[in-house]
Amino acid sequence: MAGLTLDTAGALAAARDLGAAGWAAAELLLAIRIGMAEGAAARREGKTT
């Protein structure tokens, strides 16, 4: 995930604002990071083909 950044504190605050707490908030952050990584990989694959 080189070059990808996630404002973890801001994302956690947003998750809590949406009503997520504890493990649910952590799962939401993990899903966001996975989505960012998959999107970056898809863009790289699209540029090389």
C-alpha positions as CSV (number, residue, x, y, z in Angstrom):
1,M,0.0,0.0,0.0
2,A,2.8,2.3,-0.8
3,G,1.6,5.9,-1.3
4,L,-1.8,5.2,0.3
5,T,-2.6,7.0,3.5
6,L,-5.6,6.9,5.7
7,D,-6.3,9.4,8.5
8,T,-7.0,6.7,11.0
9,A,-8.1,9.1,13.8
10,G,-10.4,10.9,11.4
11,A,-11.8,7.6,10.0
12,L,-12.4,6.3,13.5
13,A,-14.2,9.5,14.5
14,A,-16.3,9.2,11.4
15,A,-17.1,5.5,12.2
16,R,-18.1,6.5,15.7
17,D,-20.3,9.4,14.3
18,L,-22.0,6.7,12.2
19,G,-22.8,4.7,15.3
20,A,-20.0,2.1,15.1
21,A,-18.1,1.4,18.3
22,G,-15.4,-1.0,19.4
23,W,-14.8,-3.9,17.0
24,A,-17.4,-2.6,14.5
25,A,-15.3,0.6,14.1
26,A,-12.1,-1.4,13.7
27,E,-13.8,-3.6,11.1
28,L,-15.0,-0.5,9.2
29,L,-11.4,0.9,9.2
30,L,-10.1,-2.5,8.0
31,A,-12.6,-2.6,5.1
32,I,-11.6,0.9,4.1
33,R,-7.9,0.0,4.0
34,I,-8.6,-3.2,2.0
35,G,-10.7,-1.2,-0.4
36,M,-7.9,1.4,-0.9
37,A,-5.4,-1.4,-1.5
38,E,-7.6,-3.2,-4.0
39,G,-8.3,0.0,-5.8
40,A,-4.6,0.9,-6.1
41,A,-3.9,-2.6,-7.4
42,A,-6.6,-2.4,-10.0
43,R,-5.3,1.0,-11.2
44,R,-1.8,-0.4,-11.4
45,E,-3.0,-3.4,-13.4
46,G,-5.0,-1.1,-15.7
47,K,-2.0,1.0,-16.4
48,T,0.3,-1.9,-17.3
49,T,-2.0,-3.7,-19.7
